[in-house]
Amino acid sequence: MNGDEPNQAAGGVCDADLQWFLVNESFKPLSEQTRRRLCVDATPICVDAGQRLISQGDKGERFYIIREGHCLVVMEREGVTKFVGRLGPGDVVGEMAILTGEKRTANVDAETDMMVWAISRESFDAACDEFPELRQFLTKIVADRLSKAILTRERAIGKYVIDQIIGEGGCSVVYRGYHSGLDMPVAVKMLKHQLAMDPAFVELFREEAKTIAHLNHDNVVKIYDIEELYRTFFIIMELVEGEPLNRLLGRVGRLPAPQALDFILQLCSGLEHAHQKGIIHRDIKPGNILIQGDERVKLVDFGFACQPGSRLDQIAGTVHYMAPEQIKADAVDERTDVYALGITAYEMVTGEKACKSRLSSQVMRWHLTEGIPEPRGVVPDLPVELNNFLLRATQREPSGRYENVRQIVHDLEPLAERLGVGSRQNMGQEFNMMSLFLFYRQEQHDIMHRLVREFRRELEKVGGRLRGADFKNIES
């Protein structure tokens, strides 16, 4: 590669160029007026095979639209060159730095002879003032690329770096990452771009972050930070290494009574903490319960959380676990979570859904008109205390349920003692501490942080904890 600047082609935008913008499927989301403006601002450039179009670490002053040819995106990290992707006609390249103002995060090299259009930051900003959809279009490209595992490796989100996707739902994508300064592992939850353009969903996402930020309990996922980048939102949370309860149940069927009881009591502990903070979860279900390696339970996804007494115009929750008052859009309170906990617990001890229909309308009708099957009719040796808990927790009328989860614990504690199910709360547990100082040169920063991350993972496997802090410019 010769590293020379690509050569501007002779002439300028012509009718053929304009026609390309008007008919190319990649730009179909844009109005005709916006595509015409994009074409006017574009400068045609020729790039020879093997020539570098973008250099990692440079300041981004323009982005490119590929008309002909292909290029390779590669990232240099810790002395190793990593292949990121291959782009071709209709693709946009270099847009990330334009949107964020950060330096280029990868090299882009022409694989073949190419013809591209270059659009400067100034032209782009001016066009966006007149056609706001252009910025939305470009940020959607960024969000889509962040949603592809191969393109997320070592991608910076503010102070955090994401390296792989670990989950995806209808509203968000969740990545594994780490704090770039402290090497603290995190989960990064990104609101999907199409929803980031919806003010109502944005507000819901913000409220989720605020909600979890008030919670500090071993059985509830913790939130550390929130970032607003790429025209979308990221919630930075505790990284929970575990298996969702729905996957566990799919694997093993029903749980033994002692194990189910342990999980129920842990969920009660986490819910009591949330309820004391004035937070109703409203979406308790096996998919929102993570089981860690030591069988500690974590309740996640507070996206539908609200305050007691709330009445919402729209039905929110998951239909198989939804309390009747949620379906009727009546006021919700602690007993709403009690109902969902009971339906979830029924699934734990029987290995079956309380309502087997897959039609949402039939499931909602079932919640409003029927009750769960007699649990001991499905599992004859189920302890009476668990059977009674399930029947009371899932009463259609809130007045027939437990008033709060503390009452559930009161009823189940004697059974827990009889079955040898102990409390898992270890807030008062004592730990020994060892200090370790690592000295390294600046050029060893990336390698050192990778080694610390690996050490942390191994330490956590045996129950240890690692806390770190960065100290700059320390003399040896």
Secondary structure as the mmCIF struct_conf table of DSSP 4:
data_model
#
loop_
_struct_conf.conf_type_id
_struct_conf.id
_struct_conf.beg_label_comp_id
_struct_conf.beg_label_asym_id
_struct_conf.beg_label_seq_id
_struct_conf.end_label_comp_id
_struct_conf.end_label_asym_id
_struct_conf.end_label_seq_id
HELX_LH_PP_P HELX_LH_PP_P1 ASP A 4 PRO A 6
STRN STRN1 ASN A 7 GLN A 8
HELX_LH_PP_P HELX_LH_PP_P2 ALA A 9 ALA A 9
BEND BEND1 ALA A 10 GLY A 11
HELX_RH_AL_P HELX_RH_AL_P1 ASP A 15 VAL A 23
HELX_RH_3T_P HELX_RH_3T_P1 GLU A 25 PHE A 27
TURN_TY1_P TURN_TY1_P1 LYS A 28 PRO A 29
BEND BEND2 LEU A 30 LEU A 30
HELX_RH_AL_P HELX_RH_AL_P2 GLU A 32 ASP A 41
STRN STRN2 THR A 43 VAL A 47
TURN_TY1_P TURN_TY1_P2 ALA A 49 GLY A 50
STRN STRN3 ARG A 52 ILE A 54
TURN_TY1_P TURN_TY1_P3 GLN A 56 GLY A 57
BEND BEND3 ASP A 58 ASP A 58
STRN STRN4 LYS A 59 LYS A 59
STRN STRN5 ARG A 62 GLU A 68
BEND BEND4 GLY A 69 GLY A 69
STRN STRN6 CYS A 71 ARG A 77
TURN_TY1_P TURN_TY1_P4 GLU A 78 GLY A 79
STRN STRN7 VAL A 80 LEU A 87
TURN_TY1_P TURN_TY1_P5 PRO A 89 GLY A 90
STRN STRN8 VAL A 92 VAL A 93
BEND BEND5 GLY A 94 GLY A 94
HELX_RH_AL_P HELX_RH_AL_P3 GLU A 95 THR A 100
HELX_LH_PP_P HELX_LH_PP_P3 GLU A 102 GLU A 102
STRN STRN9 LYS A 103 LYS A 103
HELX_LH_PP_P HELX_LH_PP_P4 ARG A 104 ARG A 104
BEND BEND6 ALA A 106 ALA A 106
STRN STRN10 ASN A 107 ALA A 110
BEND BEND7 GLU A 111 THR A 112
STRN STRN11 MET A 114 SER A 120
HELX_RH_AL_P HELX_RH_AL_P4 ARG A 121 GLU A 130
TURN_TY1_P TURN_TY1_P6 PRO A 132 PRO A 132
HELX_RH_AL_P HELX_RH_AL_P5 GLU A 133 LEU A 146
TURN_TY1_P TURN_TY1_P7 SER A 147 SER A 147
BEND BEND8 LYS A 148 LYS A 148
HELX_RH_AL_P HELX_RH_AL_P6 ALA A 149 THR A 152
TURN_TY1_P TURN_TY1_P8 ARG A 153 GLU A 154
STRN STRN12 ARG A 155 ILE A 157
TURN_TY1_P TURN_TY1_P9 GLY A 158 LYS A 159
STRN STRN13 TYR A 160 GLU A 168
BEND BEND9 GLY A 170 CYS A 171
STRN STRN14 SER A 172 HIS A 179
TURN_TY1_P TURN_TY1_P10 SER A 180 LEU A 182
STRN STRN15 PRO A 185 LEU A 191
HELX_RH_AL_P HELX_RH_AL_P7 HIS A 193 ALA A 196
TURN_TY1_P TURN_TY1_P11 MET A 197 MET A 197
HELX_RH_AL_P HELX_RH_AL_P8 PRO A 199 ALA A 213
TURN_TY1_P TURN_TY1_P12 HIS A 214 HIS A 214
TURN_TY1_P TURN_TY1_P13 ASP A 218 ASN A 219
STRN STRN16 VAL A 220 VAL A 220
STRN STRN17 ILE A 223 LEU A 229
TURN_TY1_P TURN_TY1_P14 TYR A 230 ARG A 231
STRN STRN18 THR A 232 GLU A 238
STRN STRN19 GLY A 242 PRO A 244
HELX_RH_AL_P HELX_RH_AL_P9 LEU A 245 VAL A 252
BEND BEND10 ARG A 254 ARG A 254
HELX_LH_PP_P HELX_LH_PP_P5 LEU A 255 PRO A 256
HELX_RH_AL_P HELX_RH_AL_P10 ALA A 257 GLN A 276
TURN_TY1_P TURN_TY1_P15 LYS A 277 GLY A 278
STRN STRN20 ILE A 280 ILE A 280
BEND BEND11 LYS A 285 LYS A 285
HELX_RH_3T_P HELX_RH_3T_P2 PRO A 286 ASN A 288
STRN STRN21 ILE A 289 GLN A 292
TURN_TY1_P TURN_TY1_P16 GLY A 293 ASP A 294
STRN STRN22 VAL A 297 LEU A 299
TURN_TY1_P TURN_TY1_P17 GLY A 303 PHE A 304
STRN STRN23 CYS A 306 CYS A 306
TURN_TY1_P TURN_TY1_P18 PRO A 308 GLY A 309
BEND BEND12 ASP A 313 GLN A 314
BEND BEND13 GLY A 317 GLY A 317
HELX_RH_3T_P HELX_RH_3T_P3 VAL A 319 TYR A 321
HELX_RH_AL_P HELX_RH_AL_P11 PRO A 324 ILE A 327
TURN_TY1_P TURN_TY1_P19 LYS A 328 ALA A 329
HELX_RH_AL_P HELX_RH_AL_P12 GLU A 334 THR A 350
BEND BEND14 GLY A 351 GLU A 352
BEND BEND15 ALA A 354 CYS A 355
HELX_RH_AL_P HELX_RH_AL_P13 SER A 360 THR A 369
HELX_RH_AL_P HELX_RH_AL_P14 PRO A 375 VAL A 378
BEND BEND16 VAL A 379 VAL A 379
TURN_TY1_P TURN_TY1_P20 PRO A 380 ASP A 381
BEND BEND17 LEU A 382 LEU A 382
HELX_RH_AL_P HELX_RH_AL_P15 VAL A 384 ALA A 393
TURN_TY1_P TURN_TY1_P21 THR A 394 THR A 394
BEND BEND18 ARG A 396 GLU A 397
HELX_RH_3T_P HELX_RH_3T_P4 PRO A 398 GLY A 400
BEND BEND19 ARG A 401 ARG A 401
BEND BEND20 GLU A 403 ASN A 404
HELX_RH_AL_P HELX_RH_AL_P16 VAL A 405 LEU A 419
TURN_TY1_P TURN_TY1_P22 GLY A 420 GLY A 420
TURN_TY1_P TURN_TY1_P23 MET A 427 GLY A 428
HELX_RH_3T_P HELX_RH_3T_P5 GLN A 442 GLN A 444
HELX_RH_AL_P HELX_RH_AL_P17 HIS A 445 LYS A 461
TURN_TY1_P TURN_TY1_P24 VAL A 462 GLY A 463
BEND BEND21 ASN A 473 ASN A 473
#
